[in-house]
Amino acid sequence: MSGDPLWPLLDRFPWLEEMPRVALRTRPTPVDRASDRLWIKRDDLTAEPVGGNKVRALEFLLARFPRGSRVYTGGSRGSTHVLAMEAHARPLGLNVIAASWPQEMNDAARAVDARLEREMERRHFRSAVSAAMWLTWQAWRGRQVVPAGGTSPLGMLGHVNASFELAAQIRDGLLPEPERVVVPLGTGGTAAGLALGFALAGLKSIVVGARVVPRIIARKSRVKRLVRATVEEIERPPQMKLLFFEQPSVEIAEGVYGGAYGRALAGAPTVTTTGVPLDSTYSAKAYVVAEQSAREADTLFWHTFDARWMKQ
């Protein structure tokens, strides 16, 4: 038993203690109350100097690579995954090379793009498909590759761990068990990891993914496949099998996409009611869904975008 509040997953599955990981976080992220029925999980504060939801996946993903490695990944021009990976890989002695492709730009995406262009090596492609082919080629060559968004069974363990963190905060009385947990739905790793984690932790909360990418990517069937793949990662030791748990509950909110990845949703807020900044690509759209949900149910908004670095 680890007893470490940063890694409650290990108390439930102690055999994962042997899995390499690097601690990028220093504490569980806080929960703020926004209104009578709305709370905010501040995953924008996961780490320094760049936080956000991607940090949780990187704690497992980056630990695999020896110092001095060249690590390849991918993301659109305004990718917060690439931003977080570059910020946290460099202190570990890792050199990140990213495949980049166009997206519809907004203020946050332009700020991310400008910083990445200054600070790291990128290969620019015309589309996500051509970038994915290049990353696949790098993997075939035996290069170290982290998938776009960090969405892999290993990375999703970070959000299974986050679910147990939330369960502990509920037990401590920081918030009631929410009926719904709203999160942006892009590549699906955060939603899948949370949904599986809630089921394993005995929480009844429904994960609501606010779709921010084309429907061909953000589908319930894809989220369920990611859940199954993460179960297989936990069960990798042949003698270790999960005990029975209820199947994860996932819904998709379709009404906030806005017509294109990165396109601002008309009327979406720029800050939460508590004054925390939101970005147009992900968090503003999910926050609209969360506020709508809170009109009828206890709702937790899982805030994934860290705006603090933009003021540096």
Beta strands, then each sheet from edge to edge (+ up, - down):
strand 1: 31-35
strand 2: 38-42
strand 3: 70-76
strand 4: 95-101
strand 5: 121-124
strand 6: 144-145
strand 7: 180-185
strand 8: 206-211
strand 9: 250-253
strand 10: 299-303
sheet 1: 1+ 2- 10- 7- 8- 9-
sheet 2: 5+ 4+ 3+ 6+
end
